[in-house]
Amino acid sequence: MKKIQTRSIKWQLCVLFSLCLNSNFAWCEQLPVWEISVGLAGIQSPHYRGSNSYNTYILPFPAFTYRSKHIRLDDGKIQGLVYRSKRIKFDFSLSASLPATSDDNSARKNMPLIDPTFEIGPSLITHLWHSKDKNTNLSLEIPLRAAFSASMDNLSLRGHGWVFAPLININHDYGGGELDFSFGPSYAANQYHSYFYDISSQYVTSIRPTYNASKGYSGSRATLSIDKHFKKLSIAGFARYDELSGAVFMDSPLVEHSNNLTMGFVIMWKIAKSKNLIHNYD
């Protein structure tokens, strides 16, 4: 495990971890309109999928939850709820990844920094099945997101095409907590793959030839997460497995492994909440 890094990326860490916990259907419960919490989060993740180098972060963070009929900032997800019923929900959601330098990545030695990326776009979630007690639910999520990288040097954004990552999600409410398992393939534009896997002529070495990525299949992903809620304390953990066999960028010299494992945890303590409540169908 690499040394713990403490650069100023708290928001990126929190977004990345929370978005590894998948959307699920919880049936009509009353929740506070807003909540304020403090927490501690940790994650170990590859610099990029296929990398042999990992980032490890452990950082404290504040968290603010807000829920309304149309906008939600909750469970690390920023959502604009466009349409919702018991079986179908259409919203806008966000995904993110952490930055990586070439200083501790032999495959990318002397290559530029990988800036943090984020994805935003519409997502259609369809409820497929639930148990008689409604504690176990099966759903299909179909997101299509635009991808961007955010430069920390000049605070600029750069577009990287699209990402399409449908997934099947199984959620089980075991009383005071939830267990989630999701899996599915992903596809992306050549601009997105190029950002991580291209090698231009100025970075060519004897073992790193030029490479231009194409659009298409990006591999598959399976995520297992579990959380437990007490009166004020919440504890969550997750493990995510990426399988890249068959991905269109597998022949890039920057790909060192055909699979990766990402793990993380979050501990949160609620310090304040609103007295007003709102129905939650998510």
GIGIPE-V334740 format. One record per backbone hydrogen bond with DSSP energy under -0.5 kcal/mol. NH is the residue of the N-H (numbers start at 1). CO is the residue of the C=O. Records with the same first field share a line. If there is no record, write none. Layout:
# GIGIPE-V334740
NH=CO ; CO
This chain:
# GIGIPE-V334740
5=56
9=7
13=9
14=10
15=11
16=12
17=13
18=14
19=15
20=16 ; 17
21=17 ; 18
22=20
24=282
26=24
28=26
29=280
31=278
33=276
35=65
36=272
37=63
38=269
39=61
40=267
41=59
42=265
43=57
44=263
45=55
47=53
51=48
55=45
57=43
59=41
61=39
63=37
65=35
66=73
67=33
68=71
72=79
73=66
74=72 ; 77
77=74
79=72 ; 77
80=92
81=70 ; 79
82=80 ; 90
83=90
85=88
89=125
90=83
91=123
92=80
93=121
95=119
97=117
100=114
105=102
108=105
109=106
111=108
114=100
115=113
116=150
117=97
118=148
119=95
120=146
121=93
122=144
123=91
124=142
125=89 ; 123
126=124 ; 140
127=87
128=126 ; 138
129=138
131=136
134=131
137=171
138=129
139=169
140=126
141=167
142=124
143=141
144=122
145=163
146=120
147=161
148=118
149=158
150=116
151=149 ; 156
155=151
158=149
160=147
163=145
164=187
165=143
167=141
168=183
169=139
170=181
171=137 ; 169
172=179
173=135
174=172 ; 177
175=177
178=227
179=172
180=225
181=170
182=223
183=168
184=221
186=219
187=164
188=216
189=162
193=189
194=190
195=191
196=192 ; 193
197=193
198=194
199=211
203=200
204=201
205=208
208=205
211=199
216=188
218=186
220=243
221=184
222=241
223=182
224=239
225=180
226=237
227=178
228=235
229=176
230=233
234=268
235=228
236=266
237=226
238=264
239=224
240=262
241=222
242=240 ; 260
243=220 ; 241
244=242 ; 258
245=258
247=244
248=217
250=247
252=249
255=252
256=50 ; 254
257=50
260=242
262=240
263=44
264=238
265=42
266=236
267=40
268=234
269=38
270=232
271=36
272=36
274=34
278=31
280=29
